[in-house]
Amino acid sequence: MKKATFKNYILNFKNPSGTSRGVLNTKETFFLEISENGKKGIGECGLFRGLSCDDVPEYEEKLQWLCENINKNKEVIQKELLHFPSMWFGYEQAILNLENGDDLYFPSEFTAGNSSIKINGLIWMGNADFMQQQIEEKLDQGFDCIKLKIGVDWNSEKEIIKQLRQKFPKDQLELRVDANGGFSFEEAKIVLQELSYLGIHSIEQPIKAGNLQEMKILCKETPTPIALDEELIRIVDLEEKKKLLEEIRPQYIILKPSLIGGFSGSDEWISLAESLGIGWWITSALESNMGLNAIAQYTFTKNPAMPQGLGTGGLFTNNLETRLYLNGDQLSIKI
């Protein structure tokens, strides 16, 4: 018989981190532990306040339900947690960890220390000097794919990108931007054109999620590839996922397992995207090193074709210990 418990944990940022939704100083998360026959498995329920669709007052009550019903059939639990994607993400991890032991979720050449995952360098919002400093650090570390958060002061952000492009042409440095829904429809049309002149790889979520007709128009007419991110959150039914992608036809989708129903939810999105010729990559969402480790292990098994948006665990002062480490732009596991 399985037993389960959970605990709350607050991650503290080393530096306040800016997005178009505001500045983050802390990140709340929950750890789920499942034990059986002297073994235990741990997973992270990566709740993201203000963004997760399961950011609801009864979140901990539902976590308690999960612990009390941990021996129910997996399909029953999945149905109950359908609208609690971060909780299902933690459950999937804990079960996989229970099966594989140590800090393993998806054993592979990656977890054996024989292979790595290429990732992009992430640049947080701030004033021009702060962003420029971050960019120089990433370039010094060996990154040739950088993602910049934009959408707060586009004129300043555009100048930074222009300066980067003058130093590093498209074939030397891939630039991605993430607006987090920071532009209006009319603004987005202008920004998409300006980004195309700057040779930008893609823009994530130029307008707020839920404006499907406007997003459809942008994706159809854009000179800069568009990646859906927040647009995928709250879509839990397989047919609804298919309908969304068929209707909007984005160039890419961004997969955050904590926010879209864990690994099984990500599998559904990937299968649908590939059937429609839509590209994808996987991104972490400020999980602790525990969740990040599980996402990295999962990502490797999907044979990613381009740099992924995985974190490095370096944002927090009180993160958990991890075997993940960064060598240049390659995320690896120590053995």
C-alpha positions, 0 to 999 in steps of 0.5 A, a space after each residue: 500500500 502506498 502512502 503519500 504526504 506533501 509539503 510547501 516550499 518557498 523558493 527565493 530569487 537571488 535577484 528580482 526577476 522581471 516579466 511583462 506580468 510583473 517582478 518576481 521575488 519568490 516562487 511557491 511550490 509543493 513536494 509530493 512524496 509517495 512511499 511503498 515497500 520501503 522505497 520512496 518517490 518524490 515529485 514537484 507540484 510546480 504551482 505558478 501563482 498567477 499563471 497556473 490554471 490550478 492557482 485556486 484557493 482549494 489547491 492544498 485541499 486537492 493535494 490532501 485528497 491526492 494523498 488520501 487517495 493515492 492507492 486509487 487507479 491511476 486513471 481515476 486520479 488523472 481524471 480527478 486532477 484534470 484541472 490541476 496540471 501541476 499536481 498531476 505533474 508532481 504525481 507523475 514524477 513521484 511515481 516514476 521516481 518510486 519505480 526508478 530510485 535515486 533521482 531518476 525519472 527517465 533513465 537514458 544516455 543523459 542520466 548516464 552522463 553520456 549525453 547532454 541537452 543544448 539550451 538557450 540562455 535566458 535574459 530577464 527584463 530590466 533596464 538596458 544596462 542590466 539586460 546588456 550585462 546578462 547578455 554579455 555573461 551568456 555570450 561569455 559562457 558560450 551560448 549561441 541561442 539567447 531568449 530575451 523577455 520583452 514587452 515592457 519598454 519595446 523601444 529600449 528592448 529593440 535598441 538592445 536587439 539592434 546592437 546585438 545584431 550589429 555584433 552577431 549576425 543571424 548565422 552566429 547568434 539565434 535570438 528568440 523573444 518572449 512577450 508574455 502577452 505584453 502587446 496589443 493586437 495592433 502593437 504586435 503587428 508592428 513589432 512582428 515586422 520590426 523583429 523580422 528586420 532584426 532576424 529574430 528566430 521567433 516570438 512567444 505569445 505576442 498578445 494575451 492568451 484567449 484572443 484566438 481570432 487575433 492570434 490566428 490572423 497574426 500567425 497567418 500573416 506574420 513575418 516572424 514565427 510565432 510560438 504559443 505559450 500561455 495559449 496552451 494553459 487551461 486546454 486539457 481536452 485532447 479534441 480542444 487541443 487539436 482544435 486550437 492548433 488547427 484553428 490558429 496554426 502557429 509556427 511553434 508551441 512551447 511546452 511547460 509540463 508543470 502548466 499543461 498536464 505533466 509529461 502525458 499532457 506534453 506528449 499529447 501536444 507534441 503528437 498533435 503539433 508534429 501531425 500538423 507540421 508545427 515545431 515545438 520546444 520544452 521550457 521549465 517554469 521556475 521549478 526547483 531543481 527537483 522539477 527541473 531535473 525531471 523535465 530535463 530527463 523527459 526532454 532528452 527522451 523526446 530527441 529535441 531538434 533545437 535548443 530547449 528552454 530549460 533553466 539551470 537552477 541558478 535563480 534561487 538562493 535556497 534551491 535543492 541540491 542537484 546533479 545537473 550542471 551547465 557546460 557552455 550551453 549544454 545541460 548535463 548530469 554529473 555521475 
